[in-house]
Amino acid sequence: MELNTPITVIFFGIQGAGKGTQARLLRKYLDENTRRKTLYLETGQLLRNFAEKDGYTNKLVDDVISHGELLPSFMPTYVLGKELANSFTGEEHLIFDGAARRKDQATMIDSILRLYKRTPYHVIILDIPEELAIERMLGRGREDDTKESIQKRIAWTKEHEAEILEKFEHFNCTIHTIDGSKPIADIQKDIYNALNI
């Protein structure tokens, strides 16, 4: 693939799979090796930023996040849509991290990318064992990351994983499954090979 052609990548996998690490590495690579900027959209961070602000909805979102629960689908879509509307010029590479936790969110993301004429796109699935994911998440030291809340979120994600991926299989995208339990540099290489960059 021509490196200066804008690419769109959605990182998918259970919590702790390394999506953020690999998304940031890909962003750094694209920023250093192409003439385009990269817009990195991490849904979890966008939601945490929203929850920290004053307001009725912000407090409700903060309460849900603090209890390790899942937000209704309109909230992730809202923060992603707002960030794109405010920051995206159409020229940047796009990297999504944690954009689809439910099958209706996959549909919404696809509709966003069709609006912005960013199809076909890539879905990178980082596949790791649940035990490794829990170990990684606990190592982050976040207040809302107790073992119980992590297990709850992972169980929910795994329960809905198949139907989310089935949605993507019907969209104009290429799905790549990558072994996320390898060393970081090896995973990075596998992703670049999958993206043909």
ZABA-581121 format. One record per residue (C-alpha): residue number from 0; residue in one letter; z, x, y. Coordinates in steps of 0.1 Angstrom, whole numbers, plus 5000, padded with zeros to 4 digits. Example, Ala and Ser with C-alpha at 12.3 -4.5 7.8 and 13.67 -1.06 7.14 Angstrom:
REM residues 2
0:A:5078:5123:4955 .
1:S:5071:5137:4989 .
//
This chain:
REM residues 197
0:M:5000:5000:5000 .
1:E:4993:5012:5035 .
2:L:5026:5022:5049 .
3:N:5019:5008:5083 .
4:T:5012:4973:5070 .
5:P:5043:4952:5076 .
6:I:5061:4943:5045 .
7:T:5087:4916:5037 .
8:V:5113:4922:5011 .
9:I:5141:4898:4998 .
10:F:5169:4915:4980 .
11:F:5185:4893:4953 .
12:G:5213:4898:4928 .
13:I:5250:4890:4923 .
14:Q:5276:4902:4948 .
15:G:5282:4939:4944 .
16:A:5247:4946:4930 .
17:G:5240:4971:4957 .
18:K:5217:4949:4978 .
19:G:5231:4961:5011 .
20:T:5230:4998:5002 .
21:Q:5193:4996:4990 .
22:A:5183:4974:5019 .
23:R:5196:4999:5044 .
24:L:5180:5028:5026 .
25:L:5147:5010:5026 .
26:R:5151:5002:5063 .
27:K:5157:5039:5070 .
28:Y:5127:5049:5050 .
29:L:5104:5024:5067 .
30:D:5117:5033:5102 .
31:E:5111:5070:5095 .
32:N:5078:5068:5078 .
33:T:5059:5040:5096 .
34:R:5050:5031:5132 .
35:R:5068:4997:5129 .
36:K:5104:4987:5134 .
37:T:5124:4970:5107 .
38:L:5144:4938:5112 .
39:Y:5172:4938:5086 .
40:L:5188:4904:5081 .
41:E:5221:4905:5061 .
42:T:5231:4869:5057 .
43:G:5268:4876:5049 .
44:Q:5272:4898:5080 .
45:L:5254:4872:5102 .
46:L:5278:4845:5089 .
47:R:5309:4868:5094 .
48:N:5297:4875:5130 .
49:F:5294:4837:5135 .
50:A:5328:4830:5121 .
51:E:5345:4855:5145 .
52:K:5334:4836:5176 .
53:D:5352:4807:5192 .
54:G:5342:4772:5185 .
55:Y:5348:4743:5161 .
56:T:5320:4751:5137 .
57:N:5328:4788:5138 .
58:K:5364:4780:5127 .
59:L:5352:4758:5099 .
60:V:5329:4785:5087 .
61:D:5357:4811:5089 .
62:D:5379:4789:5068 .
63:V:5353:4785:5041 .
64:I:5346:4823:5040 .
65:S:5383:4831:5040 .
66:H:5388:4810:5009 .
67:G:5359:4826:4991 .
68:E:5340:4794:4990 .
69:L:5303:4788:4995 .
70:L:5290:4774:5028 .
71:P:5265:4745:5029 .
72:S:5229:4756:5028 .
73:F:5222:4748:5065 .
74:M:5246:4775:5077 .
75:P:5228:4806:5061 .
76:T:5195:4791:5071 .
77:Y:5208:4785:5107 .
78:V:5220:4821:5113 .
79:L:5188:4835:5097 .
80:G:5165:4812:5117 .
81:K:5184:4819:5149 .
82:E:5181:4857:5144 .
83:L:5144:4855:5136 .
84:A:5137:4833:5166 .
85:N:5156:4856:5189 .
86:S:5145:4890:5175 .
87:F:5113:4888:5155 .
88:T:5080:4896:5173 .
89:G:5058:4893:5142 .
90:E:5052:4931:5140 .
91:E:5083:4943:5123 .
92:H:5090:4949:5086 .
93:L:5114:4922:5073 .
94:I:5143:4929:5049 .
95:F:5165:4900:5038 .
96:D:5198:4907:5021 .
97:G:5216:4877:5005 .
98:A:5192:4851:5018 .
99:A:5191:4827:4988 .
100:R:5222:4816:4971 .
101:R:5209:4781:4962 .
102:K:5174:4769:4952 .
103:D:5171:4749:4984 .
104:Q:5177:4781:5003 .
105:A:5149:4798:4984 .
106:T:5126:4769:4996 .
107:M:5138:4773:5032 .
108:I:5133:4811:5032 .
109:D:5098:4806:5018 .
110:S:5090:4780:5044 .
111:I:5102:4804:5071 .
112:L:5080:4832:5058 .
113:R:5050:4809:5056 .
114:L:5056:4799:5092 .
115:Y:5056:4835:5103 .
116:K:5026:4843:5081 .
117:R:5045:4868:5060 .
118:T:5032:4858:5026 .
119:P:5029:4873:5000 .
120:Y:5063:4889:5000 .
121:H:5085:4908:4975 .
122:V:5117:4897:4958 .
123:I:5137:4927:4945 .
124:I:5163:4916:4918 .
125:L:5191:4942:4914 .
126:D:5204:4936:4879 .
127:I:5239:4949:4871 .
128:P:5268:4939:4847 .
129:E:5295:4916:4862 .
130:E:5323:4942:4855 .
131:L:5305:4968:4876 .
132:A:5299:4943:4904 .
133:I:5336:4934:4905 .
134:E:5346:4971:4905 .
135:R:5323:4978:4934 .
136:M:5334:4947:4954 .
137:L:5371:4956:4951 .
138:G:5363:4991:4962 .
139:R:5351:4978:4996 .
140:G:5385:4967:5007 .
141:R:5375:4936:5025 .
142:E:5403:4911:5032 .
143:D:5384:4881:5016 .
144:D:5376:4901:4985 .
145:T:5403:4894:4959 .
146:K:5394:4897:4922 .
147:E:5396:4859:4919 .
148:S:5374:4851:4949 .
149:I:5348:4877:4937 .
150:Q:5348:4863:4902 .
151:K:5344:4828:4916 .
152:R:5314:4838:4938 .
153:I:5297:4858:4910 .
154:A:5301:4829:4886 .
155:W:5286:4805:4910 .
156:T:5257:4829:4917 .
157:K:5250:4835:4880 .
158:E:5251:4798:4874 .
159:H:5223:4791:4899 .
160:E:5204:4824:4895 .
161:A:5178:4810:4870 .
162:E:5168:4780:4891 .
163:I:5166:4801:4923 .
164:L:5143:4826:4905 .
165:E:5122:4798:4891 .
166:K:5116:4786:4926 .
167:F:5104:4820:4937 .
168:E:5081:4822:4907 .
169:H:5062:4793:4922 .
170:F:5059:4808:4957 .
171:N:5035:4834:4970 .
172:C:5056:4865:4962 .
173:T:5060:4892:4936 .
174:I:5093:4895:4917 .
175:H:5106:4929:4907 .
176:T:5136:4934:4884 .
177:I:5154:4967:4890 .
178:D:5183:4982:4870 .
179:G:5210:4983:4896 .
180:S:5235:5002:4874 .
181:K:5216:5035:4878 .
182:P:5225:5062:4904 .
183:I:5216:5051:4940 .
184:A:5187:5076:4944 .
185:D:5172:5064:4911 .
186:I:5174:5028:4921 .
187:Q:5158:5037:4955 .
188:K:5129:5054:4937 .
189:D:5124:5024:4914 .
190:I:5123:5001:4944 .
191:Y:5097:5023:4962 .
192:N:5076:5024:4931 .
193:A:5078:4986:4928 .
194:L:5067:4982:4964 .
195:N:5040:5008:4960 .
196:I:5052:5028:4990 .
//
